[in-house]
Every structure is written in structure tokens, then in C-alpha cells.
Amino acid sequence: MNEPVATYQSYLVRLWQDSPHAAWRASACSVQSGENVHFADLDALFLFLWEQVGRDPQDEAISCQRGAVGAPRAD
């Protein structure tokens, strides 16, 4: 059974590099619970955020490619 998804979530997101040419790392701290999650790269952070809102990032990528509202423009 699927758990209900909260209608409001707030995170303090921190981004940093260990050196000028290193990959970006991240953490997300839930304002509501205080839980702090660390990520080795930005892809892991974005996947976490998609999961928190109950969305499949693959579905969103397809929507963006089809020109859905909010999709990045290829200017």
C-alpha cells in the first residue's frame, strides 16, 4: 500500500565542493523533522527530492522532452 505524500515539505539544501574541480556534494535537512541526509552527487539529491514528492524522475524526464509546462527550453 502506498503511503500518502505530504502536501508541504521544506528542506534546507547545502551544496559544496571539497576542491575546485571536485564533484558537487549536497545535504538536505528537513525543516519539519530535522532529519539530515547527505548525498555524494547532485543526481542523488535530485532523486531524493523526486521521491519525497512521490514522483518518478523518469516520467518527469519524458514530460520535459515533450515540452510540458515548466520544461527547460532549448534556446
QUIPEWO-V58206 format. One record per residue. N is the residue number from 1. RES is the residue in three letters. SS is DSSP state (H for helix, E for strand, - for the rest). Layout:
N	RES	SS
N	RES	SS
//
This chain:
1	MET	-
2	ASN	-
3	GLU	-
4	PRO	-
5	VAL	-
6	ALA	-
7	THR	-
8	TYR	-
9	GLN	-
10	SER	-
11	TYR	E
12	LEU	E
13	VAL	E
14	ARG	E
15	LEU	E
16	TRP	E
17	GLN	E
18	ASP	-
19	SER	-
20	PRO	-
21	HIS	-
22	ALA	-
23	ALA	-
24	TRP	E
25	ARG	E
26	ALA	E
27	SER	E
28	ALA	E
29	CYS	E
30	SER	E
31	VAL	-
32	GLN	-
33	SER	-
34	GLY	-
35	GLU	-
36	ASN	E
37	VAL	E
38	HIS	E
39	PHE	E
40	ALA	-
41	ASP	-
42	LEU	H
43	ASP	H
44	ALA	H
45	LEU	H
46	PHE	H
47	LEU	H
48	PHE	H
49	LEU	H
50	TRP	H
51	GLU	H
52	GLN	H
53	VAL	-
54	GLY	-
55	ARG	-
56	ASP	-
57	PRO	H
58	GLN	H
59	ASP	H
60	GLU	H
61	ALA	H
62	ILE	H
63	SER	H
64	CYS	H
65	GLN	H
66	ARG	-
67	GLY	-
68	ALA	-
69	VAL	-
70	GLY	-
71	ALA	-
72	PRO	-
73	ARG	-
74	ALA	-
75	ASP	-
//
